[in-house]
Amino acid sequence: DFNGICWTTSIDVPTNTKGVTAVKVPFSKQVPTLFAKTVPNQTFQSSNVVGLQFAYSKFEYDGDLNPNFTVGDMHLQILEMSAY
């Protein structure tokens, strides 16, 4: 369902001018949301992952603000992605 439960993880990626920053986002840390509001009593099904999105947002869950958000340009280069 396009407008159904989305599984979300908020991460902070440090600025690294000397190379690559590796980030791991375990399926077990996913938070069920519906339009950015957390939804209780949901079970993540890793066999049913059909999409992936990256968002740079000043908002987190349930209307809370991202404490590390800053206005300005953002650059993200993905060198490798895999499931583990």
N, C-alpha and C positions, 0 to 999 in steps of 0.2 A: 504494500500500500504506500503510495508516494507520500501521503500525508499522515502516515502512521508513526509508530515509535522509531526514533532515531537514537542510535547508541553513540554517545559523545564522550570525549576525553579532553580536558583542558590541560595543556602543557605549556611550560615556559622553556624556550630554547635560548640558551645563553649566546651572546654574540661571540663568535670565534673567528678572529682574523688570521689565525695561523693554520687553518685547515678545516677539516670536516667535523661536525658535531653529530654523534650518533644518538638517536632517540629511540627508545623502545616503548611501545604502548601496548601492554598486555590486554588481551580480550577481557580478562577478569577485572580490569579497572574501568570498563565501559559503564557509563551512567545512562540509564534509559530516560529519554526526554521526548516531549511532544511540544513543538514550538517553543523550545528553550525552557520548558518547565519540567522538572523531574517527575517521573511517573513511578510509583512504588510497585512492588510485587511483579516484576518482569524478569524473564530469564533470557539471557543472551544465547543465541543459537549460532555458533561459529560456522555451521554448515549452510547458513542462509545469508551470507554477506553478499550484497548485490551492488554496493556502491561505496565510494569514499569521497570525502570532501575535506578541504583545508580551509579554515576561515580565520582571519585576523580580526578579532572583535573586542570591543571595549566591554562587552557583556559576558557574563558567565551563566550560571544556572539561576532560575527563578528570579530574574531581574537584578541579581547582584552584579556589581561592576568588577571587571578584571583589574586587580590592583596593580598589575605590571604593564598595562596598556599605555602606550604613548602615541600621540598623533604624529604621523609622518610616513615616509616611504618605508616599505617593507620588501625585502627580497628573500625568496625561498627557492633554492635549487635542490631538487631531489635527485640524488645520485643513484640510490638503490632503495628498493622497498621489497619486503618479503614478509610472509606470515611465519610465525614460529610458535 
